[in-house]
Amino acid sequence: MSFVKKLFLFIDSVFEKFTLLSLVALILIVTTQVMTRRLFNFVFFWSEEVTLLLLAWFAFMAIAIGFREYIHLGIDSFTNLFPKSFNRVLDKIISASIFAFGLYLVIQGWDFTVLMMESTLPATKLPSSVTYAAMPLIGVMICGYAILQFFNINTTRHKNIEEGM
């Protein structure tokens, strides 16, 4: 069991580092794009396309990390009115719904990724499916987190994340 846990933690760690790396790359490219446009009236031909690609990937990866860390939108003031037994059942329903959403991303994202294989992006000449490949990958991660949460396995990796302001 220890090997399986280490494997999942490694995959999750790589996933999180890739998310952070894409955010840093996004910031650097946009900053460079703005600076070269303002100072030299020049823009790299690929910068807007790569920015949109990174933004799409980062947004989907952030959704998965949000599910992992339990920071998705919830209305605790309403559910706190009910008994704990009701909330435990409600948590199972929520986990099942999150799993269904992840499964939807896997199925529809894969179909769309395959559909877009023939098309290419104009500036980078990458296949258009690169943009949409985030959907099935993130769907798999969301399904994994939902299964773990369904069986009351804590998936949070960062403690003391403040809620609210």
N, C-alpha and C positions, 0 to 999 in steps of 0.2 A: 504493500500500500504506500510505503514511503516513496518508492520510485514514481508511482503515478502522481502523487502530490507534487513531487519535485518537478516532474515533467510539466504539469499544468501551471505551476508557478513560473517556470522558465518561459513557457509560451506566453503567459500573461505579462511577464516582465518585458519580453521582446515587443509585444503588442503595445505596451504603454510607452516604451522608449521610441518606437516608430511613430507613435502619435505625437510625442513631444518634438521629435526631429522634424516631422512635417510642419508643425507649428513654427518652429524656428526658421526652417527654410522658407515658409510662407512670408514671415516677417522680413527676412533678409531680401527676398526677391521684390516684395512690394516697396520696401525702403529704397532699394537700388533703382527700381523703376521710377519712383517719384523723383529721386535725386537727379538721375540722368535726364529726365524730362525737363525738370526745372532749370538745371544748370547748363545742359548741353543741347537741349531741344532734340534729344535722341532717346529712343526706346528700343530695347532688345526685342526682336520680332517674336520671340518665344515667351516673353515674360508674362503676358496676360493669360496665355493658354496654360502655362504651368501653374500660375497662381490659381486659376479656376480648378484645375485638377487637384492641387493640394488642398484647396478649400473644401472640395467635395469629400475627399478622403478624410480630412480632419474632422469635418462635421459628423460623418458616420462613426468614426472611431470615438469621438466624444460622447455620442449617444450610448455606445456600448460601455464605456467607462462610467458614464452616469448611472446606468443600470447596475453595474458592478458595485459602485460605492453607495447605492441607495440614495442618490441625490436627485432622482427624478421627481417630478411634481407629485405631491401628496397633500391631502387635506386631513391632517391629524385632528384638528379641532372637531370635525364631524365624526370621525371614526372613534374618537375617545369617548363618545357618548354611549357606545355599545359595550357589552361585556367582552372580556378577553377571549372567550371561546368563539364568539362571532368574529372577532378580529383575526384569530388564527385561521379560520375558514376563509375569510376575506383575503388574507395574505396568500393562501394557496391558490385562490382564484386569480389574484394579481400575477403570481408567478406563472400560472398556466397561460394567462393572456400575454405576458411578456414572451414566453416560449413560442406562442402562436405567431406573434409579431416577428420574432427572429426567424421562424420557419418560413413565413411569408417572404422575408428578405432573401433567404437562401434560394427559394424556388423561383420567385419572380426576378431576382437579381441575376441568377444564373441564366435564365432564359434571355433576359435583356442583354447580358454580357455576350452570350453566344450570338445573338442577333446583330450586335454592333461590331463583330469581328471583321467584317468586310470593309467597314468605313475607317478612314484615317483622320486624325486631327491635322488641320492645315499647316500649322507652324512647325510642330515637332515631328510630324509624320508617324506618330505612334498610333496604334489601333485605337479607335474610339472606345473599345471595350475596356481599356485601362481605367477610364473614368468610372465605369459601372461595375468593375470587378470588386469595388469596395462593398457593394451590397451583399453578395453571398458570404464574403469573409466576415463581415460584421454580423451578419445573421447567425453564423456558426458561433461566434463569440457570445452573442446575446442568448442563444439557446443554451450554451454551456453555463452561463451565469444563472439563467432561469432554473435550470435543473438543480444546480447546487443550492440556490435559494429555496427551491421547493422542498428540499430535504433539510432545511434549516442549517445549511453550512454557510458560515459567514464568508462573504466574498470581498469585504472591504479590505483594502490594503493601506489606506491612509486614515489615520485616526485624527480626531479633533478637527474635522472640517466643520467650520461654523455654519450654522443655518441662520438665514436672515441677516439683517444688518443691525 
